[in-house]
Amino acid sequence: MSVSYRPSEEVDFVVIGAGAAGGVMAKELSSAGLRVVVLEQGPYLKAKDFTHDEVDVIFHGALTNGESRQPQTFRKKESEVAKPHMTAIYARLVGGGSVHFTANFWRFHPEDFHERSTLGAIPGASLADWPITYEELEPFYTKAEWELGVSGLAGSNPFEGPRSKPYPLPPMPVKSSGVLFERGARKLGLHPFPAPVAVLSKPYQGRGACTHCGYCEAFGCEMNAKSSTLAALIPLAEKTGKCEIRAESYVQKIETDRKGRANAVIYFDRAGKSIRQRTKAVVLCANGAESPRLLLMSGIANSSGLVGRHLMFDIGAYAMGLFEHEVNEYKSIVVTRVVHDFYRSDPKRGFYGGGGLDSRMDFTPASFAGFALPSNGPQWGSEWKRAIRESFTHTAGTMAHCSCLSREQNSVSLDPTHKDAWGLPAIRVTFESHPDDLKNRVFQLERQMEILDAAGARKRWNLPLDDITDSVHLMGTCRMGNDPRTSVVDRWNRSHDVRNLFVVDGSSLVTCGRQQPTETIQALAYRAADYIAKAAPRGEI
Amino acid sequence: MMASACWAGILNAQKSYRHFDATTAAEVEALTEAILPGDGTPGAREAGVVWFVDGALATFDKGLVPAYRSGLADVQTRRKRLFPNSVSIAALTPTECHTLVADFDKTEFFSTLRMHTLLGFFGHPKYGGNRNGASAKLLGFEEAHLYMPPFGYYDREAGQ
């Protein structure tokens, strides 16, 4: 059923990036009868290609971008010369981040969309309201949950917004870490709830249920039980006979005609040959770092001067507790219980910020032994070995997913000197946290420690609250808004300047909620696709 | 478990190093053993960590060869200073070797060696280390490809 288009043939849409958003666009647009070419820089792997090899996946970044091919530079302030450092990390394969993510699937809360109005201006930050509301996005949150396959318990989180439908699948079985987290949270009067996750607790739409192998975070699912776009949507897109997935295609430019409309996408194929694919329109889904980079390299869609700016990162705090009996975090999914009691920004705390806390363990054997034990304890020798032996099966972790204030000076830009393996300008990241972000991390960490204490931890510790110099959530760099002077895309993710160009990924997010942005990115993609599918036949793209 | 055992079987048969000479390999092995000592359960030596390091330096970590060369030279200088009568790292007693590692455990070379020890001990056996289920034995890991609830003590208790 798979189709292949000639580059000289004008297709309806080129989708750049086959990740969380690109996979949605591929499926939705092709299902609407549109002819789609999806260009993905990474390989087209299948479930059978994924492994439990942590040397390859965790330490050698087999599924992510890396400095050998795509070096990056980093600086804290615009006045500094950026130095080589990998900052913006993303999955580089068909399915993108939805393949290797934890699979936490949180909706943003209604108040996330209008925090600027509620809380007022924050000095030193560029906090703004979204041009859309939770109510407008809600049908598409629901659509994402049902199309992809999400396990959870509707109504169990008293802080979330109204939902039009329950989850399609019951929650995943609770792990020991979830039982302990829930026990501690309840003692403190909090409201723990079963984690909503894009993992199948029961067979769904031809895919089998999770077998609890324990290799979710950073790995691809060998069972197709994680609801990535690779597992859930790409096969449907290909089945339409309208969608061609062209992997190992590295885009260098979106070309525009004299009227300023996108008319072709130029990319290097796997052999390094430059190809020009003609198209009627473009959907850019390359992630919050690569999308602004491509717009800057193409010299388009930037009349606001804001492409790449307002960059927001993945910010959090990590605490661990050692318990009397075995917890066995190496089994099953990463997260089974969540608390949103400290999600809302409360002016009484004296700073902006909020967080969602979850029970979790991201560490595999080598990363646990090397980097999860108390940093003030032994790091080698017999004492270290004893600590590893005592801790691995008896440790439960918790993470705080924290707000990150946007600041105009935090950005993705083109490095003036460093190049990637294709000779294109390297990504340069400028990033320095707002002071409130650190205050909030300290606050959230204290709450995590209280939960671990209340759960009966014999010992607890946290990973150092270092400066943020890398992130796997890349957000805010093509801000959505009604005013073309202060935003890059409109309320439909459509470029203010290039009207047949849409930017649909983390880059359009105005605020980052409390991290876990994937469901919101995918809901925005379903919403934009719905708009496009109606507008295209009317000749309005 | 079966796949791991199979890999280990193939790799344990490997007799010659790809990067190191036998003398250098013995020096590196002694250092990794000090980082993760055998003390009732297998340490770095028994897990074959040095085979991982050897393979790494011959393939994906070729770029670290100069760091190993200069790092080992520095460690030998330190050994001669601390133990003037010694002939090699491998010939030191475990206590002496511990003292030697403590002397350079703030260096970049130590970080590299520690990282390789971690990956060689806990990583997939196909890289030459983690022999005889060393990782699973140390961690108390029940190695399988599929688990069913209850997963641990507390969810078992909660389910009753």
HADDOCK unambig.tbl for C-alpha pairs under 7 A between the chains (distance, minus, plus):
assign (segid A and resid 53 and name CA) (segid B and resid 124 and name CA) 5.95 0.50 0.50
assign (segid A and resid 54 and name CA) (segid B and resid 123 and name CA) 6.43 0.50 0.50
assign (segid A and resid 55 and name CA) (segid B and resid 119 and name CA) 6.45 0.50 0.50
assign (segid A and resid 55 and name CA) (segid B and resid 123 and name CA) 5.78 0.50 0.50
assign (segid A and resid 174 and name CA) (segid B and resid 155 and name CA) 6.73 0.50 0.50
assign (segid A and resid 175 and name CA) (segid B and resid 151 and name CA) 6.25 0.50 0.50
assign (segid A and resid 175 and name CA) (segid B and resid 155 and name CA) 5.71 0.50 0.50
assign (segid A and resid 176 and name CA) (segid B and resid 151 and name CA) 6.88 0.50 0.50
assign (segid A and resid 176 and name CA) (segid B and resid 152 and name CA) 5.56 0.50 0.50
assign (segid A and resid 176 and name CA) (segid B and resid 153 and name CA) 6.65 0.50 0.50
assign (segid A and resid 176 and name CA) (segid B and resid 154 and name CA) 4.70 0.50 0.50
assign (segid A and resid 176 and name CA) (segid B and resid 155 and name CA) 4.58 0.50 0.50
assign (segid A and resid 179 and name CA) (segid B and resid 154 and name CA) 6.40 0.50 0.50
assign (segid A and resid 179 and name CA) (segid B and resid 155 and name CA) 6.08 0.50 0.50
assign (segid A and resid 211 and name CA) (segid B and resid 146 and name CA) 5.36 0.50 0.50
assign (segid A and resid 211 and name CA) (segid B and resid 147 and name CA) 6.29 0.50 0.50
assign (segid A and resid 212 and name CA) (segid B and resid 146 and name CA) 5.88 0.50 0.50
assign (segid A and resid 212 and name CA) (segid B and resid 147 and name CA) 5.38 0.50 0.50
assign (segid A and resid 212 and name CA) (segid B and resid 148 and name CA) 6.78 0.50 0.50
assign (segid A and resid 213 and name CA) (segid B and resid 145 and name CA) 5.41 0.50 0.50
assign (segid A and resid 213 and name CA) (segid B and resid 146 and name CA) 4.85 0.50 0.50
assign (segid A and resid 213 and name CA) (segid B and resid 147 and name CA) 6.12 0.50 0.50
assign (segid A and resid 325 and name CA) (segid B and resid 153 and name CA) 6.00 0.50 0.50
assign (segid A and resid 326 and name CA) (segid B and resid 152 and name CA) 5.50 0.50 0.50
assign (segid A and resid 326 and name CA) (segid B and resid 153 and name CA) 5.41 0.50 0.50
assign (segid A and resid 327 and name CA) (segid B and resid 152 and name CA) 4.75 0.50 0.50
assign (segid A and resid 327 and name CA) (segid B and resid 153 and name CA) 6.16 0.50 0.50
assign (segid A and resid 327 and name CA) (segid B and resid 154 and name CA) 6.81 0.50 0.50
assign (segid A and resid 328 and name CA) (segid B and resid 151 and name CA) 6.33 0.50 0.50
assign (segid A and resid 328 and name CA) (segid B and resid 152 and name CA) 5.39 0.50 0.50
assign (segid A and resid 331 and name CA) (segid B and resid 147 and name CA) 6.70 0.50 0.50
assign (segid A and resid 331 and name CA) (segid B and resid 151 and name CA) 6.56 0.50 0.50
assign (segid A and resid 365 and name CA) (segid B and resid 122 and name CA) 5.99 0.50 0.50
assign (segid A and resid 366 and name CA) (segid B and resid 118 and name CA) 5.49 0.50 0.50
assign (segid A and resid 366 and name CA) (segid B and resid 119 and name CA) 6.05 0.50 0.50
assign (segid A and resid 366 and name CA) (segid B and resid 122 and name CA) 5.21 0.50 0.50
assign (segid A and resid 366 and name CA) (segid B and resid 123 and name CA) 6.68 0.50 0.50
assign (segid A and resid 370 and name CA) (segid B and resid 118 and name CA) 6.71 0.50 0.50
assign (segid A and resid 380 and name CA) (segid B and resid 35 and name CA) 4.93 0.50 0.50
assign (segid A and resid 380 and name CA) (segid B and resid 36 and name CA) 6.50 0.50 0.50
assign (segid A and resid 381 and name CA) (segid B and resid 34 and name CA) 5.96 0.50 0.50
assign (segid A and resid 381 and name CA) (segid B and resid 35 and name CA) 4.73 0.50 0.50
assign (segid A and resid 381 and name CA) (segid B and resid 36 and name CA) 5.40 0.50 0.50
assign (segid A and resid 381 and name CA) (segid B and resid 37 and name CA) 6.26 0.50 0.50
assign (segid A and resid 382 and name CA) (segid B and resid 36 and name CA) 6.72 0.50 0.50
assign (segid A and resid 382 and name CA) (segid B and resid 37 and name CA) 6.09 0.50 0.50
assign (segid A and resid 385 and name CA) (segid B and resid 36 and name CA) 6.43 0.50 0.50
assign (segid A and resid 388 and name CA) (segid B and resid 139 and name CA) 6.91 0.50 0.50
assign (segid A and resid 389 and name CA) (segid B and resid 138 and name CA) 5.76 0.50 0.50
assign (segid A and resid 389 and name CA) (segid B and resid 139 and name CA) 5.19 0.50 0.50
assign (segid A and resid 392 and name CA) (segid B and resid 139 and name CA) 5.86 0.50 0.50
assign (segid A and resid 393 and name CA) (segid B and resid 140 and name CA) 6.84 0.50 0.50
